[in-house]
């Protein structure tokens, strides 16, 4: 997301290959309100968050999760994850969660600490 957005913001020449992320420059410039597709964040291995224009879902490695309607509940007080009325929303957002997670790094990071 960062590189295509910088290309769009600063009018840089894109590389010769297709960029596999999307450009958020129109959203940043105020020319568009929607990102076009959900944003996925990963925190550690198998901890994922998916956010679209209205909902935010968090998926944990044990299969549990959280789902919030960000328009009705921006402070995330009411977890809708197990509410049957939101099964379709949950499935739609889950479609964007990576099916494969790389293993943890084996780099001995303490070598780089000063």
Secondary structure as the mmCIF struct_conf table of DSSP 4:
data_model
#
loop_
_struct_conf.conf_type_id
_struct_conf.id
_struct_conf.beg_label_comp_id
_struct_conf.beg_label_asym_id
_struct_conf.beg_label_seq_id
_struct_conf.end_label_comp_id
_struct_conf.end_label_asym_id
_struct_conf.end_label_seq_id
HELX_RH_AL_P HELX_RH_AL_P1 UNK A 2 UNK A 10
TURN_TY1_P TURN_TY1_P1 UNK A 11 UNK A 11
HELX_LH_PP_P HELX_LH_PP_P1 UNK A 12 UNK A 15
BEND BEND1 UNK A 16 UNK A 17
HELX_LH_PP_P HELX_LH_PP_P2 UNK A 18 UNK A 19
BEND BEND2 UNK A 20 UNK A 21
HELX_RH_AL_P HELX_RH_AL_P2 UNK A 25 UNK A 28
TURN_TY1_P TURN_TY1_P2 UNK A 29 UNK A 30
BEND BEND3 UNK A 31 UNK A 31
BEND BEND4 UNK A 33 UNK A 33
BEND BEND5 UNK A 36 UNK A 37
STRN STRN1 UNK A 39 UNK A 42
BEND BEND6 UNK A 44 UNK A 44
TURN_TY1_P TURN_TY1_P3 UNK A 45 UNK A 46
STRN STRN2 UNK A 48 UNK A 51
BEND BEND7 UNK A 53 UNK A 54
STRN STRN3 UNK A 55 UNK A 59
TURN_TY1_P TURN_TY1_P4 UNK A 61 UNK A 62
BEND BEND8 UNK A 63 UNK A 63
STRN STRN4 UNK A 65 UNK A 69
TURN_TY1_P TURN_TY1_P5 UNK A 70 UNK A 72
TURN_TY1_P TURN_TY1_P6 UNK A 74 UNK A 75
BEND BEND9 UNK A 78 UNK A 78
TURN_TY1_P TURN_TY1_P7 UNK A 81 UNK A 82
HELX_RH_3T_P HELX_RH_3T_P1 UNK A 84 UNK A 86
HELX_RH_AL_P HELX_RH_AL_P3 UNK A 87 UNK A 94
TURN_TY1_P TURN_TY1_P8 UNK A 95 UNK A 96
BEND BEND10 UNK A 97 UNK A 97
BEND BEND11 UNK A 99 UNK A 99
HELX_LH_PP_P HELX_LH_PP_P3 UNK A 102 UNK A 105
HELX_RH_3T_P HELX_RH_3T_P2 UNK A 109 UNK A 112
#
